[in-house]
Amino acid sequence: MAEPSLNQVAEAVKAFIEAQTWEECRYIVEIQRDKLLTDTADLFLAHMLEQCRNDVNATLLFEDHRDLLARCRRDGVDAAFAVYFHTDKLLKPLLNEIEQLSSPKDLPRRVELCRTALELMDRDAQPQQWTKLQIQLANSLVQNPLGERADNLEQAIHHYRQVLEIYTQQNFPAQWAMIQHNLGIASNERIRGERADNLEQAIHHFEQALQVRTRQAFPAQWASTENSLANAFSERIRGERADNLEQAIHYYQQALQVYTRQAFPEDWAMTQHNLAIAYDDRIRGERADNL
């Protein structure tokens, strides 16, 4: 039998990736074994991964499917898909309910469902869904009205850090920066630990986020992180109080370059308010001028 051409392998991989269900996915593998369970298909998926590194959803999708084909080659098709079929059957009702819960009063239920879903999920087999659930759980914990606030924040920080095992700065810069920003917020609000240490940690995470969240590339996100960094400096315990307030004023003014009254009226008003507080507390300059 002739070896399949590269074009035939590409078409088989495309059909495999675009399958809507795991049952359809398995059927395609079964009838296209000679094309999909090959080194050529693996190299083709590796090439596709390199081409989509800036698209987090596509990257995780291709990684998931590449790993599945590797399992099929190593363990057999039946064994490889058994995990997916079993997990999918248990997860589907949970994920559907999570998607429907959008009200603040639903946060405790979202936390419960996310935890249950994560217990059923294999991170290596389903990195895309695992990562999404980790973020949903962490975000819900930060806002959760039930339970000890200190416990909720500790757990949120833990789950954000779990996400960073997938979202690295090199592979997923925008998503990595988003999680760094969220870690900064959670660290700033953290109850446990020394307040001074928590603020230093918050500043570190915001500064990390700004490595990617530049004004040119992500203006709205840049302004949000600049404002949050200013908040942390305005509360900072370490360092000279006068220096910290100058830093806070600087970052608030930076944020206002994007947070204009016309484009972001609520954010503009919030930042103006925070800037006024910083000037009221300011040590440098003439007191009359600062007021």
N, C-alpha and C positions, 0 to 999 in steps of 0.2 A: 504494500500500500504506500502511495506517495506521501511524502511529508506535507502537512498543510502549509500553505503559503502564509507569509506575514499578514497579508490582507485578510485571509480567512481567520487567523488567530485574533486579529484586531476586531473583526465583526463578532466573533464569539465572546470576546471580553466585553464588548459594548453591550451585547444582549444580557450577559451575566450581571453587569453593573446596573442595568436599567430594570431588572426584574422587580416587580412590585411586591412580591411575597417570597418567603423562604421556600415555599413549595415550588413556585415557578423557578426560583433560583436553582434549586436542586435538580429540577427537570432539565434545565439548560446544561448543567454540569454533566448529567447522565448522558445526554445525547451528543455532547461536544467534548467528551473526555479527551479525544486525541488532540484537541486544540487547547483546552483549558488546563489540563493537568500536565503541563509541560514547562520546561525552562523558558521557552520563548514567551509564553503567556506571563510568566513571572517577571521577566525583563520588560515586557510591554507595560505591565502595571507599575513597575518601578519607574519607568520613563514618564508615565502619566502623573505619578506622584510628584516628580520633580517639576512638571509643568504647572502644577496647581498649588504650589506651596503657599501662595498668598490667599487661598480660599480654604478656610478651616473646615467647612462642611465637606467639601470635595476631598480634601486630604484625608480626613478621618474615614470617609466612605470608602476610598480606594484602599486605605490601610486595612480596614475591616475585611474587605473582599479579598485582598491579597492573602491575608492571614487565613481566611476560610479555605482558599484553594490549597494553601500549604498544608492545612489540616487534612484535607481530602486526600492529598498525595501521601501523607504520613500515616493516617489512621483509617483511611477508607471513607467513602462518601457518606455511608449510613452513620458512622460514628461521629463524623464531623458535623453533620446537620442535626444530630439528635439533641445536642446542647441548645441549638437555636430554636428548634421546634418546641422543646420543653419550656425554655425561658420565655419565648414569645407568647405561648398560651397563658402563662401566669402573669406576664407583664402587661399585656394589652389592656385589660380592664383598669389596671392601676394608672397607666399612662394616660388613658382617656379621661379618667376622673381628674388627674392632676391638671390637665390642660383646661378643664372646665372651671377650676377654682381660681378666681381672679380677685375676689373681694378680700379686704383686710381681715374680715371675720373668718375667712377660710384658711388663714395662715397655719393655725395648729393642725388642721387636717392635711394641708399640703406637706408639712413637716413629716407627719406620720406616714403618708403615702410615699414620699421620696425615700425615706429610710427603708420602708418595706421593699420598694423596687430595687434599691441598691443592694440589698441583701440577696436578691435573686439574680443579680447581674454579674456577668464575667467581664471585668474591665478589658482584658486582652481580646475577648471575642467581640465586644461591642463598645469600643472606645468613644464613639460619637455620642451614643445615648448615655453612657456612664458619665461622661464629662458634663453633658447638659443637666443631668440629674444632680450632680454634685453642686453645680452653680445654683440651680433652683433651690436646693436644700439650704445652702449657705445664705442665699438672699432671704429666704423665708425665715431662717433663724434670727437674722439681724433684726427683722421686723416683728418677730413673733411676740404677741402680748402675753402668752402663757409661759409658765416655767420661770426659773430664776434668770434674770437678765444676764448675770455674770456667766451662768452656764451656757446660755444660748450664744453669747459672743465667743466663748472659748470654742464651742463646737463649730460655729461659722468659720472662725479662723482656721480650724483644722481642715474643714472641707475645701476652703479656698486653696490651701496649700496642697491638698490632694490634686486639685485641678492643675496646679503648676507642674505636676509630674508629666502631664500630657501637653499643656500649653507652655512650651518653652519659648524664650525670646527669639531664638533662631528660627524655629519652625512656624510659630504662630504669634508674631510680634504684637498685633493689635489686640488679640485676646489675652496674651500675657500681660499687656499694659492695663487692660480692663481689670484683671484679677489683682494686679498690684495696687491699683486705685482702690478697689473694694477692700483689700487688706489694710490699706491706709485708713479708710473710714472705720473699719472694725477695730483697729488698734487704737485709734483716737478715742473711741467710745468704750474701750475695754475697762473693766472694773477690777479684775484681778491683776496682780503684779504691781510694781511701783509705777505711779503716774508718770514720773519723769522718764522711765524706760519705755513706757507705752507711747509717749509722745515722740521719742526719738525713733521708735520703730515706725510710727505713722509717717514721720518725715522721710525716713528711708524709703518706704514703699511709694510715696508720692513722687519722690525724686527718681525712683526707678521707672515709674510709669511715664514720666516726662522724657525719658530717653527715646520713647516711641511716639508719645502723644505730643508732637510738635505743633506749633501754630499753623504751619503750612500744610501738614498732612491731615491733622485732625483738629481743626480749630475749636469746635464746641467742646470736645473732650479735653483738649488742652486747657481751655478756660476753666472747666470744672475742676481739673486737678490743680491748677494754679490757685483757685479759690480755696480748695481744701488744704493745700499746703500753707496758705496764708493763715487759715484758721488754726492749724497746728502750731505755727510760729507765734501766733498771738497768745497761745496758752503755754508755750514752751517754758519749762522750769530750768533746764540747763542753759549755760551761756549767759551773757549779759542781757538783762531785761531790755535795755535800750536797743541793743543790736537786734534782738528778736522782733521787737516792734517795728523797726525799720524794714526788716525782711518781710514782715506781714504786710505792711503798707505797700511795699514794692510788688508783692504777688497779687494783692487786691487790684492794684492799678494795672497790672498785666492782664488780669482777667477781664477788666473793663474795656480792653481793646477789642474784645470779641463780644462780651456781654453788653451790647448797646441797648439803649432804651427801646429802639425800634425793633430790633431782631429778637431780643430775649428780655422782655420787660420785667418778668418776675425775677430772673437771675440778676438782672441789672439792679433792681431795687434791693435784693438781698445783699449783693456785694457792696452797694453804696452804704447800706446800713452797717455792715461789718467794717468797712473802711472808716466810717464815722466813729465807731467804738475804738478802733485802733488809734485814731488821731486824738481822741479824748484821753486815752491812756499814755500817749506818746511822752517820752522823757526828753528827747532832743528837740531843739528849736525853741522858739519863744512860746510860752504857754498861751498867750493871747492869740498868736497865729494858729496854733494847733486847735484851739477851741473854735 
